[in-house]
Amino acid sequence: MKRNFSHYLVVMIVILAGFHFSAGPRDEGMFPLSDLDRAGLRQAGLKINEADIYNPGHVGLVDALVRVGGCTGSFVSPDGLIITNHHCAFSAVQLASTPANDYLKNGFVADTRQKEIQAQGLTIRITDSYEDVSDRILQAVSTIKDPAERIRNIQELQRQIAREAEDQDPTIKAEVSEMFIGKSYVLFRYKTIEDVRLVYIPSQNIGEFGGETDNWVWPRHTGDYAFLRAYVAPDGSAAAYSPNNVPYQPKNHLKVNPQGVEEEDFVFILGYPGRTFRHRPAQYITYQEQYLLPYVSELYDFQNQQMALAGEGDKAIELRLATRIKRNANVMKNYRGKMKGLRNIDLVATKTREDQELAAFIAADPELRTRYGSLMDDIDAHYRTVFSDAQLELWYAQIYGSSSLLQVARILGSLQNAIASAAPDRQQRLLDLNRERATQNIRSIYAAYHPNVDASLLTRMFEDGVRLTGPNRVVALQQAGLTDAKRAGSYAQELLGSSKLTDTSFVLNDLLGNAHTLMEYNDGLLDLHRALATELEARKPEIERREGELNKLMGDYVAVKEQHLDRSFIPDANATLRLTYGYIRGYSPADATYMHPFTTVRGMLEKGRTGEEVFDYPAAIREAWEARDFGRYIKEDLNDVPVNILYNMDTSGGNSGSPIMNAYGELIGVNFDRAYDATINDFAWNEEYSRSIGVDIRYVLWIADKVDHARFVLDEMGVKWN
């Protein structure tokens, strides 16, 4: 398209204006609610007052936010309607699906409340209030020198403070979150909603368009959205699923703006980002790059290959394994993106230089030298210990997840231990008290169980385990007489083949039904679990010592680094409510390449011409596009419906499903991903390469209106359709 000079002048003015009004140098941006005054939101472009977002004791935009499982969502109607990501509802849709009613593939539209179905496994959590309790915790452990004792006391105080809060208000769930490791702690009070239902889910070839090929990639054309509804008991209290429950009435809900946004518009996100690790030393990044990221990504690749083979030609098995495969694939590609990003920017070298400068800063000040003189050497010594048995720790972290039956054995073994400590006449009662929870956990494990997959994955873990030597050796495998990979593989097959845990009815009815039967039962998997548990218990004091040591070291590290840089850091994300802001903005990921911040339906159709299955889409999309039936959802300068948007906000894992809002606090999109180069946001954020991806609200509305005929959703959100 030919454009004149005046167009580019306008674009440059807008871009420069965006940079001019952003608040100071942006090297991080996940602001806790308590730090919103530090964000410079009005200067950056916010048109409403900061108090309209969050104002203790008053209703604000934060009251429309919810945590959906490990994701974020937001209320978009006064009747508990929630918008989040398709991939956040994926497991619930999978559990509701059958080969005859494949909601995962075909989508689901409940045009009446009566047709809404239970979203199994999903709960809603709403932040009610928070309170800084750092002084209480840190003062209580100020005289404790032993690192293991110190961390135990901190963790017990965290639990105690949470219990006290729940005793004061039985309607809430409380957690004390560590904001800065070893440095600051905040009590969060949450309201929990247990009854969540599916309302409108687009078909898989919309909600997952592009599949793993496009995952973590821009340009993107994915309709990653879903609508749920929160229900409570008639008196407004939280209640398990019941036909008698009624829609939850939130304090606030977001207004949808169907006009969307333009390039360089100010936008912000509220959400529950997962874990970030930006205030860690160089050695931590080395651990990620050399140990954790390559090991887990390669292992998950193998696991997915085995699960894909098991599901070939059998729809029921494919559905059973779908959530597990999707989660693995997402982590795998994320970790590989991190490895690429770490290499590209050589973050280890950057962190090493920063740590050397910090060491010099400490050495140059007598007072700091007295207090922190050994800090950098102590950190180095700590990580040398971590590296020495990192392979073993990673193996431990994955062994139970590799086998469904081994997970079942762990639950049964824990029950046996608990019951054994009770008098014989109380054992059945103790089992009865724990049966419901154990049954629920075991059912969820069996829901994703497949015998061939279990055998393949446990074999792989045993083969890996016997190859570990020295401080990384797996004692439990050595005690079983396993000396080589071939014997380890056959041993895994023997354990699984001889176990009665393959019989779901036997486990749920016989073992969980009778304390005597449970206590008498034993097999090789339970023996293996006990051996692993004994080994882990023997390592527990050392792990606690390391955790306590790291807690103290990182508290000091952050404290002295803030002095060195003469500024206060924003705490790493930890799944608590945060705000981030930025602009709708493209970027240049490679030389002579510029990525525009909007994709369109046209681009989606172009991908479909490749013939790849992941780029399949509903015929109704092409029909509406060819008829130019864009309605009010068109973006005039593109002469098309925008699908996905790109922006320079600071997001991480738990931000999936976060509402993207314009300068007036109106919903204009839903966040769902990052560009591949931005997967290292967990370790470092930079405006040059960090970009996040969301689905444009105009695409959501267009699909609901023109393709899925779910206009009742638009009506409920107060959006006029045509």
ABEGO torsion letter per residue (X at the ends): XBBBAAAAAAAAAAAAAAAAABBEBBABABBBAAAAAAAGAAAAGBABBAAAABBBGBBBAAAABBBBEABBBBBABAAGBBBBBAAAAAAAAAAABBAABBAAAAEBBBABAAABBBBBGBBBBBBABBBBAAAAAAAAAAABABAAAAAAAAAAAAAAAAAAAAAABAABBBBBBBABBGABBBBBBBBBBABBBBABBBBAAAAABGEAAABGBOBBABBBBBBBBBBBBAAGBBBBBBAABBBBBBABBBBBBAAEBBBGBBBBBBBBBBBBBAABBAAAAAAAAAAAAAAAAAAAAAAAAAAAAAABGBAAAAAAAAAAAAAAAAAAAAAAAAAAAAAAAGAAAAAAAAAAAAAAAAAABAAAAAAAAAAAAAAAAAAAAAAAAAAAAAAAAAAAAABAAAAAAAAAAAAAAAAAABBAAAAAAAAAAAAAAAAAAAAAAAAABBAAAAAAAAAAAAAAAAABBEAABBAAAAAAGBABAAAAAAAAAAAAAABAAABAAAAAAAAAABAAAAAABBBAAAAAAAAAAAAAAAAAAAAAAAAAAAAAAAAAAAAAAAAAAGBBBBBBBAGBBBBBBEBBBBBBABBGBBBBABBBAAAAAAAAAAGBAAABBBAAAAAAAAAGBAEAABBAAAGBBBABBBBABBBBAAABGBBBBBAAGBBAEBBABBBAAAAAAAABBBAAABBBBBBBAAAAAAAAAAAAGBAAAAAAAGBBBX
